[in-house]
Amino acid sequence: MRRLLYHTIISDKDNTERRNLVLAECKKIGIMSPHFTDAIMATRMPDEEVYAQAIPNTFLSKGEIGCALSHKKVYEEFLNTDQKSILIFEDDIIFSKECTLEALESLMEYVKQKSEPTVLVLQKSRWHNKKVWNADTNISVYSSRNQFCTHAYILNRSAAEVILSMQTPVRFEIDAFKFYYWLADVELYCLNQDLVEQSMEIESGIGDGRFDADNRTELKNKAYKELYKKLPLTGKINLQIKRLSKALHKPFETLEY
């Protein structure tokens, strides 16, 4: 019998349409009984209850805080198991024809064996760096200098611990992976092709409130600098080296590789 992937799908339990759509997607690749984590729908909660979970004067919207809390909920449950890695989906995903259970199992095994905090997104990235491993003849893993999006990714226990620590209380969008990379040495990886994509036909559950803060960039930089100040000198030097490397490679960023 095939080993069940240790995974979960973050999904609004009250949105039957979205849940049925993701169930149909899962069946396409052989995940017949997917595990669900009920999303924290912060847009339906009182403001005081939601913003109490974030740093004061946050730039984040209620939807963004709810998204972060939903992923943190997954990390906490994951760390209460003896599993070494977890595959996390959101419920607006579309699997590519290259995405198979065998490929996902292989990628989970790669992350599981990493000793350092590790996050692998199941997509291409213009911030890719060097090829580090071939999952099979078609799928390769690349190191990466940055990432966005949390619709499909794998992380190990140490990465879950690091992100929970940095995001308690919630400081940034949960997919602000560059901050985990810069501030906490979380290793980022991507693929040479998109195994999972976000559906453009499904409306985001986060909402448009993320664009309401006029000083969003200023507040985000302030939250970042507060953590930067706490780093030891060696940590600050390593961070600046990573930022410089990203800046130097910016002219060469591409999805063609």
Secondary structure as the mmCIF struct_conf table of DSSP 4:
data_model
#
loop_
_struct_conf.conf_type_id
_struct_conf.id
_struct_conf.beg_label_comp_id
_struct_conf.beg_label_asym_id
_struct_conf.beg_label_seq_id
_struct_conf.end_label_comp_id
_struct_conf.end_label_asym_id
_struct_conf.end_label_seq_id
HELX_LH_PP_P HELX_LH_PP_P1 ARG A 2 LEU A 5
STRN STRN1 HIS A 7 SER A 11
TURN_TY1_P TURN_TY1_P1 LYS A 13 ASP A 14
HELX_RH_AL_P HELX_RH_AL_P1 THR A 16 ILE A 29
TURN_TY1_P TURN_TY1_P2 GLY A 30 GLY A 30
BEND BEND1 SER A 33 SER A 33
STRN STRN2 PHE A 36 ASP A 38
HELX_RH_3T_P HELX_RH_3T_P1 ALA A 42 ARG A 44
BEND BEND2 MET A 45 MET A 45
HELX_RH_AL_P HELX_RH_AL_P2 ASP A 47 TYR A 51
TURN_TY1_P TURN_TY1_P3 ALA A 52 GLN A 53
STRN STRN3 ALA A 54 ALA A 54
TURN_TY1_P TURN_TY1_P4 PRO A 56 ASN A 57
HELX_RH_AL_P HELX_RH_AL_P3 LYS A 62 LEU A 79
TURN_TY1_P TURN_TY1_P5 ASN A 80 ASN A 80
BEND BEND3 THR A 81 ASP A 82
BEND BEND4 LYS A 84 LYS A 84
STRN STRN4 SER A 85 GLU A 90
TURN_TY1_P TURN_TY1_P6 ASP A 91 ASP A 92
STRN STRN5 ILE A 93 PHE A 95
TURN_TY1_P TURN_TY1_P7 LYS A 97 GLU A 98
HELX_RH_AL_P HELX_RH_AL_P4 LEU A 101 LYS A 112
TURN_TY1_P TURN_TY1_P8 GLN A 113 GLN A 113
BEND BEND5 SER A 115 GLU A 116
STRN STRN6 THR A 118 VAL A 121
BEND BEND6 LEU A 122 GLN A 123
TURN_TY1_P TURN_TY1_P9 ARG A 126 TRP A 127
STRN STRN7 HIS A 128 ASN A 134
BEND BEND7 ALA A 135 ASN A 138
STRN STRN8 SER A 140 SER A 144
BEND BEND8 ARG A 145 ARG A 145
BEND BEND9 HIS A 151 HIS A 151
STRN STRN9 ALA A 152 ASN A 156
HELX_RH_AL_P HELX_RH_AL_P5 ARG A 157 MET A 166
TURN_TY1_P TURN_TY1_P10 GLN A 167 GLN A 167
BEND BEND10 THR A 168 PRO A 169
STRN STRN10 VAL A 170 VAL A 170
BEND BEND11 PHE A 172 PHE A 172
TURN_TY1_P TURN_TY1_P11 ILE A 174 ASP A 175
HELX_RH_AL_P HELX_RH_AL_P6 PHE A 177 ALA A 184
STRN STRN11 GLU A 187 LEU A 191
BEND BEND12 ASN A 192 GLN A 193
BEND BEND13 LEU A 195 LEU A 195
STRN STRN12 VAL A 196 GLN A 198
TURN_TY1_P TURN_TY1_P12 MET A 200 GLU A 201
BEND BEND14 ILE A 202 ILE A 202
HELX_LH_PP_P HELX_LH_PP_P2 GLU A 203 SER A 204
BEND BEND15 GLY A 205 ILE A 206
BEND BEND16 ASP A 208 ASP A 208
HELX_RH_3T_P HELX_RH_3T_P2 GLY A 209 PHE A 211
TURN_TY1_P TURN_TY1_P13 ASP A 214 ASN A 215
HELX_RH_AL_P HELX_RH_AL_P7 ARG A 216 TYR A 228
TURN_TY1_P TURN_TY1_P14 LYS A 229 LYS A 230
BEND BEND17 LEU A 231 LEU A 231
HELX_RH_AL_P HELX_RH_AL_P8 LEU A 233 HIS A 249
HELX_RH_3T_P HELX_RH_3T_P3 LYS A 250 PHE A 252
BEND BEND18 LEU A 255 LEU A 255
#
